Amino acid sequence: MFAVLKTGGKQYKVQSGDMLRVEKLAADAGETVQFNDILMLGGDTTVVGAPLIQGAGVQAEVIDQIKGEKVIHFVKRRRKHSSQRTKGHRQKLTLIKVTDILAEGADKTGVKAAVGAGSVAAAAAAAAPTKKPAKKAAATKTEAPTGADDLKKLSGVGPALEKKLLDAGVTTFAQIAAWTDADIAAMDEQLSFKGRIEREGWVEQAKELAKG
């Protein structure tokens, strides 16, 4: 009896007792694994899967984890690039010995499924909890302190400019009304709008608003 199984993107025709080198499996030497992707069974009766045969399986013992023959890859680019590169590669393989071919009941044996090492790594990575990016702290709105005046009553002062004034410690009309030329110059530099305080007449407006 023989079977055609699929593993590592390749198909293999096997019989009981065959030694086989397949793409690396996630198993240690001495373990028994079971291939469940069976495309065809042959013998007294031939069964062809559509595409797989349900309940069929091939069991094998892992003999060793090995590497294939070294392959040299040489690349040379002429003229404009004028470069060359040599790379070597040895494919990781698993040496197995086929021990049994099951025409049915393979799904109930409880034997470890033969899974590629890359598939296990990908599955583990997918199952691992992903860290959610930390949420950016929402910009906190500067609240006017208790007893502060509504500085937006000044000409040209909106919410953004009021926030700058509050951050600078300016909270009342009385403070602005008491500004000297030196204070105005310093505030112009701090708020980055040189000359605006005088153009808008904040000091005069603040004196009137402070009275009210």
Contacts in CASP RR format, 6 or more apart in sequence:
PFRMAT RR
TARGET T0000
AUTHOR 0000-0000-0000
METHOD contacts of the structure
MODEL  1
MFAVLKTGGKQYKVQSGDMLRVEKLAADAGETVQFNDILMLGGDTTVVGA
PLIQGAGVQAEVIDQIKGEKVIHFVKRRRKHSSQRTKGHRQKLTLIKVTD
ILAEGADKTGVKAAVGAGSVAAAAAAAAPTKKPAKKAAATKTEAPTGADD
LKKLSGVGPALEKKLLDAGVTTFAQIAAWTDADIAAMDEQLSFKGRIERE
GWVEQAKELAKG
1 15 0 8 1.000
1 16 0 8 1.000
1 41 0 8 1.000
1 42 0 8 1.000
1 43 0 8 1.000
1 44 0 8 1.000
1 101 0 8 1.000
1 103 0 8 1.000
2 13 0 8 1.000
2 14 0 8 1.000
2 15 0 8 1.000
2 41 0 8 1.000
2 42 0 8 1.000
2 43 0 8 1.000
2 101 0 8 1.000
3 13 0 8 1.000
3 14 0 8 1.000
3 15 0 8 1.000
3 38 0 8 1.000
3 40 0 8 1.000
3 41 0 8 1.000
3 42 0 8 1.000
3 56 0 8 1.000
3 57 0 8 1.000
3 58 0 8 1.000
3 101 0 8 1.000
4 11 0 8 1.000
4 12 0 8 1.000
4 13 0 8 1.000
4 14 0 8 1.000
4 38 0 8 1.000
4 39 0 8 1.000
4 40 0 8 1.000
4 41 0 8 1.000
5 11 0 8 1.000
5 12 0 8 1.000
5 14 0 8 1.000
5 35 0 8 1.000
5 37 0 8 1.000
5 38 0 8 1.000
5 39 0 8 1.000
5 57 0 8 1.000
5 58 0 8 1.000
6 12 0 8 1.000
6 35 0 8 1.000
6 37 0 8 1.000
6 38 0 8 1.000
6 39 0 8 1.000
7 22 0 8 1.000
7 23 0 8 1.000
7 25 0 8 1.000
7 35 0 8 1.000
7 37 0 8 1.000
7 114 0 8 1.000
7 116 0 8 1.000
8 22 0 8 1.000
8 23 0 8 1.000
8 116 0 8 1.000
9 23 0 8 1.000
10 22 0 8 1.000
10 23 0 8 1.000
11 39 0 8 1.000
12 20 0 8 1.000
12 22 0 8 1.000
14 20 0 8 1.000
14 58 0 8 1.000
14 98 0 8 1.000
14 101 0 8 1.000
15 98 0 8 1.000
15 101 0 8 1.000
16 98 0 8 1.000
16 99 0 8 1.000
16 100 0 8 1.000
16 101 0 8 1.000
17 97 0 8 1.000
17 98 0 8 1.000
17 99 0 8 1.000
18 97 0 8 1.000
18 98 0 8 1.000
19 63 0 8 1.000
19 95 0 8 1.000
19 96 0 8 1.000
19 97 0 8 1.000
19 98 0 8 1.000
20 60 0 8 1.000
20 95 0 8 1.000
20 96 0 8 1.000
20 97 0 8 1.000
20 98 0 8 1.000
21 66 0 8 1.000
21 68 0 8 1.000
21 93 0 8 1.000
21 94 0 8 1.000
21 95 0 8 1.000
21 96 0 8 1.000
22 93 0 8 1.000
22 94 0 8 1.000
22 96 0 8 1.000
23 91 0 8 1.000
23 92 0 8 1.000
23 93 0 8 1.000
23 94 0 8 1.000
23 116 0 8 1.000
24 65 0 8 1.000
24 92 0 8 1.000
24 93 0 8 1.000
24 94 0 8 1.000
24 116 0 8 1.000
24 117 0 8 1.000
24 118 0 8 1.000
25 33 0 8 1.000
25 62 0 8 1.000
25 94 0 8 1.000
25 96 0 8 1.000
25 114 0 8 1.000
25 115 0 8 1.000
25 116 0 8 1.000
25 117 0 8 1.000
26 115 0 8 1.000
26 116 0 8 1.000
26 117 0 8 1.000
26 118 0 8 1.000
26 119 0 8 1.000
26 120 0 8 1.000
27 33 0 8 1.000
27 62 0 8 1.000
27 94 0 8 1.000
27 112 0 8 1.000
27 114 0 8 1.000
28 62 0 8 1.000
28 65 0 8 1.000
29 62 0 8 1.000
29 63 0 8 1.000
29 64 0 8 1.000
29 65 0 8 1.000
30 61 0 8 1.000
30 62 0 8 1.000
30 63 0 8 1.000
31 61 0 8 1.000
31 62 0 8 1.000
31 112 0 8 1.000
32 59 0 8 1.000
32 60 0 8 1.000
32 61 0 8 1.000
32 62 0 8 1.000
32 99 0 8 1.000
32 111 0 8 1.000
32 112 0 8 1.000
33 59 0 8 1.000
33 60 0 8 1.000
33 62 0 8 1.000
33 96 0 8 1.000
33 111 0 8 1.000
33 112 0 8 1.000
33 113 0 8 1.000
33 114 0 8 1.000
34 57 0 8 1.000
34 58 0 8 1.000
34 59 0 8 1.000
34 60 0 8 1.000
34 106 0 8 1.000
34 109 0 8 1.000
34 110 0 8 1.000
34 111 0 8 1.000
34 112 0 8 1.000
34 113 0 8 1.000
34 114 0 8 1.000
35 57 0 8 1.000
35 58 0 8 1.000
35 59 0 8 1.000
35 60 0 8 1.000
35 113 0 8 1.000
35 114 0 8 1.000
36 52 0 8 1.000
36 55 0 8 1.000
36 56 0 8 1.000
36 57 0 8 1.000
36 106 0 8 1.000
36 107 0 8 1.000
36 113 0 8 1.000
36 114 0 8 1.000
37 52 0 8 1.000
38 49 0 8 1.000
38 52 0 8 1.000
38 53 0 8 1.000
38 55 0 8 1.000
38 56 0 8 1.000
38 57 0 8 1.000
38 58 0 8 1.000
38 106 0 8 1.000
39 48 0 8 1.000
39 49 0 8 1.000
39 51 0 8 1.000
39 52 0 8 1.000
39 53 0 8 1.000
40 46 0 8 1.000
40 47 0 8 1.000
40 48 0 8 1.000
40 49 0 8 1.000
40 53 0 8 1.000
41 47 0 8 1.000
41 53 0 8 1.000
41 56 0 8 1.000
41 101 0 8 1.000
41 103 0 8 1.000
47 53 0 8 1.000
47 56 0 8 1.000
47 103 0 8 1.000
54 107 0 8 1.000
55 102 0 8 1.000
55 104 0 8 1.000
55 105 0 8 1.000
55 106 0 8 1.000
55 107 0 8 1.000
56 102 0 8 1.000
56 103 0 8 1.000
56 104 0 8 1.000
56 105 0 8 1.000
56 106 0 8 1.000
57 101 0 8 1.000
57 102 0 8 1.000
57 106 0 8 1.000
58 98 0 8 1.000
58 100 0 8 1.000
58 101 0 8 1.000
58 102 0 8 1.000
59 98 0 8 1.000
59 99 0 8 1.000
59 100 0 8 1.000
59 101 0 8 1.000
59 102 0 8 1.000
59 109 0 8 1.000
59 111 0 8 1.000
60 96 0 8 1.000
60 97 0 8 1.000
60 98 0 8 1.000
60 99 0 8 1.000
60 114 0 8 1.000
61 96 0 8 1.000
61 97 0 8 1.000
61 99 0 8 1.000
62 94 0 8 1.000
62 95 0 8 1.000
62 96 0 8 1.000
63 95 0 8 1.000
63 96 0 8 1.000
63 97 0 8 1.000
64 94 0 8 1.000
64 95 0 8 1.000
65 92 0 8 1.000
65 93 0 8 1.000
65 94 0 8 1.000
65 95 0 8 1.000
66 92 0 8 1.000
66 93 0 8 1.000
66 94 0 8 1.000
66 95 0 8 1.000
67 90 0 8 1.000
67 91 0 8 1.000
67 92 0 8 1.000
67 93 0 8 1.000
68 90 0 8 1.000
68 91 0 8 1.000
68 92 0 8 1.000
68 93 0 8 1.000
69 90 0 8 1.000
70 88 0 8 1.000
70 89 0 8 1.000
70 90 0 8 1.000
71 88 0 8 1.000
71 89 0 8 1.000
71 90 0 8 1.000
71 91 0 8 1.000
72 86 0 8 1.000
72 87 0 8 1.000
72 88 0 8 1.000
73 86 0 8 1.000
73 87 0 8 1.000
73 88 0 8 1.000
73 89 0 8 1.000
74 84 0 8 1.000
74 85 0 8 1.000
74 86 0 8 1.000
74 87 0 8 1.000
75 84 0 8 1.000
75 85 0 8 1.000
75 86 0 8 1.000
75 87 0 8 1.000
76 83 0 8 1.000
76 84 0 8 1.000
76 85 0 8 1.000
77 83 0 8 1.000
77 84 0 8 1.000
92 117 0 8 1.000
102 109 0 8 1.000
141 163 0 8 1.000
142 163 0 8 1.000
142 166 0 8 1.000
142 167 0 8 1.000
144 150 0 8 1.000
144 162 0 8 1.000
144 166 0 8 1.000
144 171 0 8 1.000
145 166 0 8 1.000
145 171 0 8 1.000
147 171 0 8 1.000
147 172 0 8 1.000
148 166 0 8 1.000
148 171 0 8 1.000
148 172 0 8 1.000
149 171 0 8 1.000
149 172 0 8 1.000
149 173 0 8 1.000
149 209 0 8 1.000
149 210 0 8 1.000
151 157 0 8 1.000
151 161 0 8 1.000
151 162 0 8 1.000
151 165 0 8 1.000
151 166 0 8 1.000
151 170 0 8 1.000
151 171 0 8 1.000
151 173 0 8 1.000
152 158 0 8 1.000
152 159 0 8 1.000
152 162 0 8 1.000
153 205 0 8 1.000
153 209 0 8 1.000
154 176 0 8 1.000
154 200 0 8 1.000
154 202 0 8 1.000
154 205 0 8 1.000
154 206 0 8 1.000
154 209 0 8 1.000
155 200 0 8 1.000
155 201 0 8 1.000
155 202 0 8 1.000
155 205 0 8 1.000
156 200 0 8 1.000
157 165 0 8 1.000
161 191 0 8 1.000
164 191 0 8 1.000
165 171 0 8 1.000
165 191 0 8 1.000
168 187 0 8 1.000
168 190 0 8 1.000
168 191 0 8 1.000
170 176 0 8 1.000
170 187 0 8 1.000
172 210 0 8 1.000
173 205 0 8 1.000
173 206 0 8 1.000
173 207 0 8 1.000
173 209 0 8 1.000
173 210 0 8 1.000
174 206 0 8 1.000
174 210 0 8 1.000
175 206 0 8 1.000
176 202 0 8 1.000
176 203 0 8 1.000
176 206 0 8 1.000
177 203 0 8 1.000
177 206 0 8 1.000
177 207 0 8 1.000
177 210 0 8 1.000
179 187 0 8 1.000
179 197 0 8 1.000
179 202 0 8 1.000
179 203 0 8 1.000
184 197 0 8 1.000
184 198 0 8 1.000
184 203 0 8 1.000
187 197 0 8 1.000
188 194 0 8 1.000
188 195 0 8 1.000
188 196 0 8 1.000
188 197 0 8 1.000
197 203 0 8 1.000
END
